[in-house]
Amino acid sequence: MSEPLVIVGNGMAAARLVDELAKVALGRYAIAVIGEEPRLAYNRVLLSSVLAGETQSHDIELKPATWWRDRGVTLKYGCRATEIDVGRRELKIANDESITFSRLVLATGSTALRLNLPGADLAGVHTFRDTRDVDLLLTLSAQKKRVVVVGGGLLGLEAAYGLAKAGATVTLIHLMDRLMERQLDAPAAELLKSLVERKGIRILLNANTARIEGETRVEGVELTDGRKLEADAVIFAAGIRPNVTLAREAGIPVNRGVVVDDHLQTGASDIFALGECAEHRGTCYGLVEPAYEQARVLARHLAGAPAAYNGSVVSTNLKVSGVGVFSAGDFIGAEGSESIVLSDFRHGSYKKLVIADGRLTGAVLVGETGDALWYLQMIRDREPIAAIRSEMMFGRALALPPKAA
């Protein structure tokens, strides 16, 4: 008889875990997926494309309903899990229903941070995190509203791009001195800023928000240096916070995220966590690729096969506001490393490779990112690059020409 396996969360990590389990443990578990969002799992990375009108909401679903049904998965979405009874091995849901489990996986993701500022509770203050947020922002754009986006990381840039393309007048403000400071070095960030501004988005750096102005709804934003920006709406896109409430209230150890070991096991027997809600060796990744790597390891572990998660090489490989951006590994360059840089700001291209001990250890690409995955694989494999050092800056095709027949 199949063991009852319950997954809390119906996002990208949960969908990948079910996919991996179908490959290595088909029939071993009776899987139930409990999700709070009222729809099938979708590609959250493409939300800005929906906002920008480049794709439709239904087109970003990861798998159709038939895919889940064919794998024997019971889907309950639009349902909020309220309590884990660790001793009784029960998960309670908001409508007083409870589900028993043999093993439980937390894939509860993250929520968007809402800054604790005067005026943050005014009408017209929103976040950018799920499809419900997109519906609200599309309404703002259709009304040609003036929107201030707070946050110059990936979320903020994607929100700004989508809003601007949909018709809003957008100003993006960022506390730091450069955009995407966790993923880009200074020259790459400066190029990205220039390319984003060409799309009609105003960008203010070193801009700290003091308060949101208005009586009952948003009328403007005041910065700590006294500058004031007129606005009809404010979008917080200044980061995410792992959803750990369910675990914490059940007595499962949490720090910033739900603490897991190399098998993705939490501090409670037969309860696991992965994706944005999980903290492994002190790190919460908040990225898709580490969640997928965790899903592969956890599926093998649940199938009884030897598997361990040793962490991920952090990388970003996306279209950011319509601009190709990639970074991986030590892209700044630690002491003792050296950098090779190819920069063509006029044509919107920047490439930096970091080398240490004869190996590629980091890379940043803006504009042309066609060789991103090749560079990432070299960083992960730690193979010596002496034979291709002179050519690898110009791409895989030149560095590794096809062998003669």
C-alpha positions in Angstrom: 0.0 0.0 0.0 1.3 3.5 -0.9 2.5 5.7 1.9 0.7 9.0 2.3 3.1 11.8 1.4 1.8 15.4 1.8 3.5 18.4 0.2 2.5 21.8 1.6 2.8 24.4 -1.2 1.9 24.2 -4.9 4.7 26.2 -6.4 7.7 25.5 -8.6 9.6 23.5 -6.0 6.6 21.2 -5.2 5.9 20.6 -8.9 9.6 19.6 -9.5 9.5 17.3 -6.5 6.5 15.5 -7.8 8.1 15.2 -11.2 11.3 13.8 -9.7 9.4 11.4 -7.5 7.5 10.0 -10.5 10.9 9.1 -12.0 12.4 7.3 -9.0 9.6 6.3 -6.7 6.5 5.9 -8.8 3.7 4.1 -6.9 5.6 4.2 -3.5 3.7 7.3 -2.3 0.1 8.5 -2.4 0.9 12.2 -2.9 -1.3 15.1 -1.9 -0.3 18.7 -2.7 -1.9 21.4 -0.6 -1.6 24.9 -2.0 -2.9 28.3 -0.8 -2.9 30.0 -4.2 -6.2 29.2 -6.0 -4.7 27.8 -9.1 -2.3 25.2 -10.5 1.5 25.6 -10.0 2.9 28.2 -12.4 6.3 29.6 -13.4 6.7 32.6 -11.0 9.7 33.8 -13.0 7.4 34.7 -15.9 5.0 36.9 -13.9 6.6 40.1 -15.3 6.0 38.7 -18.8 2.3 38.4 -17.9 2.3 41.9 -16.5 4.0 43.2 -19.6 1.4 41.6 -21.8 4.0 39.3 -23.4 2.2 36.1 -22.4 -1.1 35.1 -20.8 -1.6 34.0 -17.2 -2.8 30.5 -18.2 0.3 30.0 -20.4 2.7 30.0 -17.4 1.2 27.0 -15.7 3.9 24.4 -15.2 1.8 21.3 -15.8 -1.8 20.8 -16.9 -4.4 19.2 -14.5 -4.1 15.9 -16.5 -0.4 15.7 -15.7 -1.1 15.7 -12.0 -4.0 13.3 -12.3 -1.9 10.8 -14.4 0.6 10.7 -11.6 -2.0 9.9 -9.0 -1.6 13.2 -7.2 -4.4 14.7 -5.1 -4.4 18.4 -5.6 -6.0 20.8 -3.1 -5.4 24.4 -4.1 -7.0 27.5 -2.6 -6.5 25.7 0.7 -4.4 27.1 3.6 -2.6 24.7 5.9 -3.0 26.0 9.4 -1.2 23.5 11.7 1.2 20.5 11.7 0.5 18.0 14.5 3.9 16.4 14.6 3.0 13.7 17.1 -0.2 12.6 15.4 1.3 13.1 11.9 -1.6 15.3 10.8 -1.8 18.4 8.7 -4.8 20.7 9.5 -6.4 22.9 6.8 -8.3 26.1 7.2 -11.7 24.4 6.7 -11.1 22.2 9.7 -10.2 19.3 7.5 -7.1 17.2 8.4 -4.9 15.0 6.4 -2.7 12.3 7.9 0.8 11.7 6.5 3.7 9.3 6.7 6.0 12.0 5.4 5.5 15.7 5.0 7.4 18.1 2.8 7.3 21.9 3.4 7.5 23.8 0.1 5.8 26.9 1.4 8.0 29.4 -0.4 8.3 33.1 0.6 6.3 36.2 0.9 7.2 39.7 -0.3 8.6 42.1 2.3 6.4 45.1 3.2 8.6 47.8 4.6 7.6 49.2 8.0 7.1 52.8 6.9 4.6 55.6 7.7 1.9 55.2 5.2 2.6 51.6 4.3 -1.0 50.7 5.1 -2.5 53.2 2.7 -4.7 52.1 -0.2 -2.5 51.9 -3.3 0.4 50.1 -1.6 1.0 46.7 -3.2 3.6 43.9 -3.5 4.7 41.9 -6.5 4.8 38.2 -5.8 2.0 36.2 -7.3 -0.7 36.2 -9.9 -3.1 38.1 -7.6 -0.6 40.9 -7.4 -0.3 40.9 -11.2 -4.0 41.4 -11.6 -3.9 44.4 -9.4 -0.9 45.9 -11.2 -2.5 45.4 -14.6 -5.4 47.5 -13.4 -3.0 50.3 -12.3 -1.2 50.2 -15.7 -4.5 50.3 -17.6 -5.3 53.5 -15.7 -2.0 55.0 -16.7 -1.1 55.5 -13.0 2.2 57.0 -11.7 3.9 54.1 -9.8 6.9 54.1 -7.6 8.6 50.7 -7.3 10.7 50.3 -4.1 13.6 47.9 -4.7 16.3 47.6 -7.4 16.8 43.8 -7.2 15.3 41.3 -9.6 11.7 41.6 -8.3 11.8 45.4 -8.5 13.2 45.5 -12.0 10.7 43.0 -13.2 7.8 44.9 -11.7 9.0 48.2 -13.1 9.5 46.7 -16.6 6.1 45.0 -16.6 4.3 48.1 -15.3 6.0 50.5 -17.8 5.3 48.2 -20.8 1.7 47.9 -19.7 1.3 51.7 -19.7 2.2 53.1 -16.2 4.7 55.9 -15.6 7.3 54.2 -13.4 10.0 55.5 -11.0 12.2 52.8 -9.4 14.0 53.7 -6.2 16.8 51.6 -4.7 18.6 52.0 -1.4 22.0 50.8 -2.7 24.4 52.5 -5.1 23.8 50.0 -7.9 21.1 47.7 -9.2 21.1 44.0 -8.4 24.1 44.4 -6.1 24.0 40.8 -5.1 24.3 39.5 -8.7 26.3 42.2 -10.6 29.5 44.1 -10.2 29.5 47.9 -10.6 30.1 48.1 -14.4 27.5 45.5 -15.2 25.0 47.2 -12.9 25.7 50.6 -14.6 25.1 49.1 -18.0 21.8 47.4 -16.8 20.7 50.8 -15.4 21.3 52.5 -18.8 19.5 49.7 -20.7 16.5 49.8 -18.3 16.3 53.6 -18.5 16.1 53.4 -22.3 12.7 51.6 -21.7 11.3 54.7 -20.1 11.8 53.8 -16.5 13.3 56.5 -14.2 15.8 55.0 -11.7 17.0 56.7 -8.5 19.9 55.1 -6.6 21.0 55.7 -3.0 17.4 56.5 -2.4 16.0 55.6 1.0 12.3 55.8 1.5 11.2 57.9 4.5 7.4 57.7 4.2 4.5 57.2 1.8 2.3 60.3 1.7 -1.5 60.5 1.5 -4.6 60.8 3.6 -6.5 57.6 2.7 -4.6 56.5 -0.4 -1.1 57.0 -1.9 -0.3 60.5 -3.1 3.4 60.4 -3.1 6.7 59.1 -1.6 9.2 61.2 0.4 12.8 60.1 0.6 15.1 60.6 3.6 17.1 63.3 1.7 13.9 65.4 1.4 13.1 64.6 -2.2 9.4 64.0 -3.0 7.9 61.9 -5.8 4.3 62.1 -6.9 2.7 58.7 -7.1 -0.7 57.1 -7.3 0.6 53.7 -6.2 3.7 52.2 -4.5 5.0 48.6 -5.2 7.2 47.0 -2.5 9.7 44.7 -4.2 12.5 45.0 -1.7 13.0 41.3 -1.0 11.4 38.2 0.3 10.9 36.4 3.6 10.7 32.6 3.9 7.4 31.3 5.0 8.3 29.5 8.3 5.2 30.1 10.5 3.8 26.7 10.0 7.0 25.0 11.0 7.8 27.4 13.9 4.3 26.9 15.4 4.8 23.1 15.2 8.1 23.3 17.1 10.3 22.6 14.1 13.6 24.4 14.3 13.8 27.6 12.2 16.3 30.4 11.8 15.6 32.7 8.8 14.3 29.6 7.0 13.3 26.1 8.1 16.6 24.4 9.0 17.4 21.3 7.0 20.3 18.9 6.8 21.9 17.4 3.7 18.9 15.1 3.2 16.5 18.1 3.4 15.2 16.7 6.7 14.0 19.2 9.3 14.5 18.8 13.0 11.3 16.7 13.1 11.3 13.0 12.0 10.0 12.4 8.4 9.3 16.1 7.9 11.3 17.8 5.1 11.6 21.2 3.5 12.9 22.6 0.2 12.9 25.7 -1.9 12.6 29.2 -0.7 11.4 28.3 2.8 14.4 26.0 3.5 17.7 27.0 5.1 20.6 24.7 4.4 24.0 25.2 6.1 22.9 28.8 7.0 21.8 29.7 3.5 18.3 30.5 2.1 18.8 30.6 -1.6 15.5 32.1 -2.8 16.2 31.0 -6.3 14.7 28.4 -8.7 17.7 26.3 -9.6 18.7 25.4 -6.0 15.1 24.4 -5.4 15.3 22.1 -8.4 18.6 20.6 -7.2 17.0 20.1 -3.8 14.0 18.4 -5.3 16.2 15.9 -7.2 18.1 15.0 -4.0 15.0 14.8 -1.8 13.2 12.6 -4.4 16.1 10.1 -4.4 16.2 10.1 -0.6 12.5 9.5 -0.3 12.9 6.6 -2.8 15.5 5.1 -0.5 18.5 5.8 -2.7 21.7 7.4 -1.4 21.6 11.2 -2.0 22.9 14.3 -0.3 22.5 18.0 -1.0 25.8 19.8 -0.6 24.7 23.3 -1.5 24.4 25.1 -4.9 26.6 27.3 -7.0 24.4 30.5 -6.9 23.6 31.7 -10.4 21.2 34.1 -12.1 20.4 33.6 -15.8 17.3 35.6 -16.7 15.8 38.3 -18.9 15.8 41.3 -16.5 13.5 44.0 -17.8 14.0 42.5 -21.2 17.8 42.5 -20.9 19.8 39.3 -20.7 21.6 39.0 -17.4 23.8 36.2 -16.0 26.0 35.9 -13.0 27.5 32.9 -11.2 30.1 32.0 -8.6 32.7 34.6 -7.4 31.8 37.3 -9.9 33.5 40.1 -7.9 36.8 38.3 -7.6 38.4 37.3 -4.3 42.0 38.2 -3.4 44.4 36.3 -5.6 42.0 36.0 -8.5 42.2 37.8 -11.8 39.5 39.1 -14.2 39.1 39.3 -17.9 36.7 41.9 -19.1 35.1 42.6 -22.5 32.9 45.8 -22.4 30.9 47.4 -25.2 28.5 49.8 -23.5 27.5 51.4 -26.8 26.1 48.1 -28.0 24.8 47.0 -24.6 27.2 44.2 -23.9 29.4 43.4 -20.9 31.3 40.3 -20.0 33.6 39.5 -17.1 35.2 36.2 -16.3 37.0 35.6 -13.0 39.9 33.0 -12.8 41.6 31.6 -9.8 44.1 28.7 -9.6 43.7 28.1 -13.4 40.0 27.6 -13.1 36.9 29.7 -13.9 35.4 30.7 -10.6 32.9 33.4 -11.5 31.3 35.2 -14.4 29.0 38.2 -15.2 27.3 38.7 -18.5 24.9 41.5 -19.5 23.3 41.8 -23.0 24.7 38.7 -24.8 24.1 35.7 -22.5 24.1 32.8 -25.0 27.1 31.1 -23.5 25.9 31.5 -19.9 25.2 27.8 -19.2 28.6 26.8 -20.6 30.3 29.2 -18.2 28.2 27.9 -15.4 29.1 24.3 -16.1 32.8 25.2 -16.1 32.4 27.0 -12.7 30.7 23.9 -11.3 33.1 21.4 -12.8 36.2 23.3 -11.7 38.1 22.0 -14.7 41.4 23.6 -15.7 40.9 26.2 -18.4 44.5 26.7 -19.6 43.9 25.2 -23.0 41.0 27.6 -23.8 41.9 30.6 -21.7 42.7 32.9 -24.7 39.5 32.0 -26.5 36.8 31.4 -23.9 36.0 35.1 -23.5 34.7 35.0 -27.0 32.3 32.1 -26.4 32.1 28.3 -26.7 32.0 28.2 -30.5 35.5 29.8 -30.7 36.9 28.1 -27.6 35.7 24.6 -28.6 35.6 24.5 -32.4 33.9 21.3 -33.8 36.2 18.4 -34.2 37.1 17.3 -37.7 35.3 14.2 -38.9 
